[in-house]
Amino acid sequence: MSRIVGLIANDTKPAAQEAAAGLAQQLKQHGVSVRMAPLHNDDEIAQSDFVVVFGGDGTVLAAARMVAERGTPLLAIHLGRFGFVTEASPDNLDEAVATALEGKCEVHERMLLEGTIYRGGSSTPDQHMLAVNDIVVASGAVRMVHVHTCVGDDPIATYAADGVIVSSPTGSTGYSLSAGGPLVHPDVRALMITPIAPHTLSARTLLVPDTETISLTIEAQTRDAVAVTADGQTGLSLTPGDTVTVSRAPFNVRLLAAGGPNFYQKIRSRWHYAERLSG
């Protein structure tokens, strides 16, 4: 059976472009069909057997949102500065791709978040967005916003803060962590609500089951520009009275494991987790 491999590379990184071009040539020499921009569009690439992504976490997050609904697995090659979501390195690229072509890679399922925007108190959805890491409602300036937050039908708080982050376990290593949230293993079935610089000492990250729906409503006393963003990459403006609901999406991101470090190894090697300072 012929195989089709999609390739996505960060177009701002020459090393990523070069690595993708080299792999494309190798695959074609072995009779494997290759789909990559600009010859193929996003939907055509997403219909591949699997997609190899070259870049850092930002490139992987964008690729994941692109292919997740189709269930297309991603093989993420680390060419960024940090690479907590990426799996393999250029050093084991050939081995990782060969294993994926043989169908022998373990598949890790990662939760996706679905955000729905309701304008001005309407019960009709206006727009939808997907995120791997987080959906954030925050001020466009360094000014306080007031975000009325509910879990299901239960009011939790009206946060007076720079904003509110709703994160997946995968996103616990991103913006949520910077705002004081916990590290959470990606297999944990939970959503995290983390206020950004809250104007109270009692507001801390709240973990809720991934079966819940979280509602974030912009209160009338908010006067500055507010936006909702997905993974810090796609965004929409909000006005007082608008509501964003966040819940677990009905499908997951599928990541191919290529023998790279696991979650615990990454937090030790890349963050030097809990190491004591010497000297």
N, C-alpha and C positions, 0 to 999 in steps of 0.2 A: 504494500500500500504506500503510495506516495505521501510524503509529509510536507506540510507547509509551516514555515517558521516566520513569524513577524519580528521585525527589528525596530526598536525605538531608541534614539540616541539624543542626549542633550545637545541641542544645536549651538550652544554657547561654549562647549568644551571640545576643542579639536581632538583630544585624546579619545573621547567618546565616539566622535564621528569616524575617526580612523579605525578604532576597534570594531565598530559596526560594519564598516566597509570591508575590512579583512575577513570577518566572519561570513558576510554575505558571499564573498568570493569562494570561500572554502565550502560552504553549504551547496552552492550551485555546482561546484565540481563533483560533488557526491550525489547529485541528482535531487537535491532538496529545493523545493520552490521557496522563494524569499519574497516577503512583502514588507516594504518600507517606504516612507515618504521620500521624495515627493511623487513617486510613481503610483503609490496607493494611498487612499484616504484612510481616516481613522477606522471607519466601519469595516473596510476590507482587511486592515491589519488585525482588527479584533476577531476576525473569523479564522485566524490561523489556528494550528494545533496547539501552539504555545507561542509566547512572545518573549524575546530577550530584550531587556532594558539596560542601557548603558548610561550611568550617571549617578547622582546622589539620591537622597531620599525624596527630594522635590520631584525629580523626574519619575521616580517609581510611583509616587502618590498620584501624579497626573495620569500615568499609564494605567494604574489600577482603576481609577474612576472610568476610564475609557473602555476597559474590557470586562469589568466585573459583571455586568448584567448578562453577558453571554457566557460567563463561567470559564473564560479563557485563562489558563494558568500563565503566571509571569515567572521568568527566571531573571532575577535582578543582579546585575554585575556592578560591584562597588567601584565607582570612579569619582565619588564626591569627597567632601572633607570629613564627614562623620559616618554616614551610612548605617544607621541603626535598622532600617528596613531592608537594605540590600543584603544579598545572600552570599554570592560568590565573588571572587576577585579575578582580575585579568589573568593571574598566574594559573588558575585552574579552570579557565574559560572553556578550553577544548574538552576537557574531561566532563565538565558540567553539562555542556550542550550534548555531548555524545550520550550521557546517561539519560538526559531528557528525551532525546530522540528514541532511545530504547524503551521509554516508558517506565523507567526504574526509579525516578525521583519520587521521594515522599512529598505529598501535597499538604501544605499547611493552610487551613481555612482561617481567614481573618475577618472579623466583623466590619461591616460598613455602616455608616450612619446615614439616615435620610432626613433631610431638613425640608419642611414645608412652610411657605410664607403665606400668611393671611393678612390682607390689607384692611386697615381701619375697622377692625371688629367684624369683618365679613366671615361667614362660615364656608365660603368658597375658596379653595386653594388658588393662589395667584401663580406661584412658581415653586419648583422643587430643586433640590441640590443634593449631591452625594458627597460623602467625605470618608476617608480612611482614618485620619487622625482625629479631627475635631471640627465642630461647627461653633463659631464664635460670634457673639453679639457684642459690639464694643463701639465706643466713641471714636469718631474720626479725628478728634482733637484730644489734647490731654485734659479732658474735662470729665466730670462725673456724669454717669447715666443712671437712670432708675429702671431696673428690670424686674418686673413682677414674675416670679418663677413658681411654677406648679409642677408636681409630679402626679400624673393622672389627674384626678379631680381635687387633689390636696394642695392648697397653697403652702409653699415652703418659706419663701421670703421675698421681700422686695429689696433687692440688692442695690445699695448706693455704692457704685464702684466704677472702675474704668470699663468694665464689661463683664461678661459671663462666658466661660468656656464649657461646652459639653463635649466630653472626650470619650473615645473608645479606649479599650485597654492598649491597643497598638499606639494610640496617641498619648498614652501616659508618659512617654519618653520625650514628648515635644513641648508645646506651649503650656500645657497643663502643668508639667513639671516645673517650668520656669515661674509659674504663678503660685507654686507651693503645693501642687498636687502630689499624690503618691506614685511610686513605681508599681505598675500592675502587670502581671504576666499576661501575654496576649490571649491565653486560653480561658481567662476568667470571664464569666458571663455577667458583665456589669457595665453601666454607664457612669461617668463621673461628672459632677457639676462643680466647677471651680470658679469662684468670683475672682476678678482681677483687681488687685489693690483695693479691697473693700474698706469702706469707711466705718469699720467696727472690728474689734478683736475677736468676736465670737463667730464670724463667718469662716468656715473651713470647708474643704472639699467634702462633698456628699456622694457616696457610692450608692447606686440604686440598681435593682435588677434590670437586665437588658430587655425585659418584657414591658417595661414602663414607657410612657410617652412624656417627655419633658416639654413644658410650654414656657416660652420667654416672651413677655409682652412689654413693649416700651411704654413707660408711664408718661403722663401729660407734662410733668415737671421737667422732663428732659428737653433741653432747648438746642443743644448742639447736634451736628450731623452724627448719625449712627449707621452702622453697616453690619451686615451679616456676611461672614466669609466661611468658605469650606476649604480646609487644609491651608488656609492663608493664601490661596491661589485664585479662587473665584469668589466674587462678592456682589452684593446688591445693597442699595441704600434702603434705610428704614426711616419711618416717621412715627411720632407718638400715636399709639393705638394699634400699630402693627404687631402681629404675633408670629413667632417662629416656633414650630413644634419640631422636636428632634426625637427620633426613635431608631431602633435597629432596622436596617434595610432588610428586605425579604431575600437578599442574596449576599454572598460573601465574596471577598477577594481570595483568589487561590494562588498561593506562592509555592514555587517549586524549591524544595530544600536540596541544596547541592553540596552538603557536607561542611557548610560554613559554621561559625560559632552560634550556639544557641543563646537564648535570652540571658541566662545567668552568666555565660562566658562573656557576652557583650558588655554587660554592666560592670563586670570586673576589669576587662581589658581596655575598654574605651572610656570609662568614667573613673577607673580605679576606685570602685565603690567601697566605701568604709575603710579605705587605707589610712593608716595613721601617718601624719607628717613626720619626717625625720629631719634631723639637723638642728 
